[in-house]
Amino acid sequence: MLRVALLLALGSAGASDRLYKAAWPAITEAYFRKVLDESGDAELTYVGRYGVTVLMAVVNNHDWPEQVAALLDRGANVSATSHGDMTALHLAAGHNRTRAARVLLEYGADATIGNQFGTTAAQFARKQGFPALAADSKAGRSPGRLAAGGAN
């Protein structure tokens, strides 16, 4: 029922926020990809409430590495920050989206960026109870660059 309501809302969404809304939690990856393939630049660069980009919305709600790569290939800004200075990497790390975090790092996400409190993505992951990203880096496994941003 919720998925039907969300799909109906997406159908009536404005062109600029349709892709952003397709990143909501109850939406399937296949549907998101369909909307992404149909989207123009205005939808790709849409910034929602609190400065959240489409890329941030995807990693906040899903661990979809292929879609993250597709957004970045289309020009999504890997370094964009929200109103709280959170990056997509912060959100991926804080929600244990390890596959998405790897893609973000491969595309040049800066693990040293701190949010409004100076917390890096690695520190945020640890605070949220997801130490695996930092632990992997200490063992020399990807995403190794995440721990460089503040594994203490």
N, C-alpha and C positions, 0 to 999 in steps of 0.2 A: 504494500500500500504506500509506504513512504517513497519507494523508488518511483512509483507511478506519479505521485504528487510532485516529486523533484523533476521528473522528465517533463511534466506539464509546465512547471515553472520555467524550465529551460527553454521550452518552445516559445514562450512569450517573453523571454528575456531580451533586453536590448542587444543589438549586435555586438557592442563593445564588451559586454560582460558575460556573454554566452560561454566562452572558453573558461573563464574564471569560475563560473558556476558549475561547469562540467568537472571541476576538480573536487567537488563536494564529496564527503565520505561515502554516501550510498550509491554513487555513480560507478559503473563498471569501467574497467580499463579500455575495453573495446569501444564503448560509447565516447569516452574522452578522446581516443585516437581519431574517431570519426569527426568529432567537432574540431579537433586540432587540424586535421587535413582540410577541412572546409573554412578554416579561419584565416583572416587577413592580418596584416600587421597591427591594426588598431586593437584587435582582440588579444594578440600576443603581448602587447605592451600595456594592457589594462592593469590599473592599480586599484585594488579594492579598499575596503575599510581598513584603517590603521596602516596604510601603506603596504599592504600585502599584495605581492605580484602573483601572477598565474603560477610561476615556478614555485614560489613559496607555498601556495595553496596545495599544489600537487604533493610536495614532499611533506607537508604538514599532515596530509590525510592518507597518503599512499606510499608504498615502496615500489614504484614503477620506474626502474632504471631506463627502460627503453623510451618512455615518454619524457623523462627528464632530459635524456640525450636529444630527443627530437626537438624539445623546446629550445635547448641551447644551440642546436644546429640552426634553428630558425632565427636566432639572435636574442634570445632571452638573456637578461643581464645576470650573470652568475654572482656578481658582487653587490647587487641591489640590497638596500636595507629598508626595513619597515620603520614605523614611527618609533619603535623601541630599539632601533639599531640592530635588529635581528636579521641575519642573512638566511638564505635557503639552507646553508650548511648548519647553522644553529638549529633550525627546525628539524632537519633530517637527523641530526645527532640527538636532539632532545626527544625524538619520537622513535629512536632506534631503527631508523630507515637506513640500514647499513649499505644496501645496494645502491640506493639513491645517493648516499654520501660519497661512495666511491666514484660515481659518475661526476658529481659536482667537483670533486678534487681533480679528476682527470681533465676537466674543463677549466681548471685554474682557480677554483674557489680558494680564497685566502683564509686559512685556518687560524691566522693570528688576529683577525678582526674581533674586537670585543663588542658586546651589546652595550646598552646604556649604563650598565653596571660594571662594564669592563670584563665580563665573562666571555671567554672564547667558546667555540663550539664543543671542544673536548671537555671543558669544565662544565658546560651546560649538560652534556650527556651524562657525566658523572653525577651531577646534582639530581638529575631526573631518574637515576637508578639504572643507567645503561653504560657501565664502565667498559664493555667489550670493545668499543671503538678505540679507546685509549690503550687497552690491554693488547689489542692486536698490533698497534703501532710499536709497542715496546718489544714485541716478539719479532718485529721486522716484516709483518704482513700488511697488506693494504687494508685500510686506508692510512698508511703510515704518516702522512703529512698532517692528519688531524691532531695527533698528540703534540706535534710541534707548536701548535697554537695554545698550549697551556696545560700540559699534563703535569700537575703538581699535586 
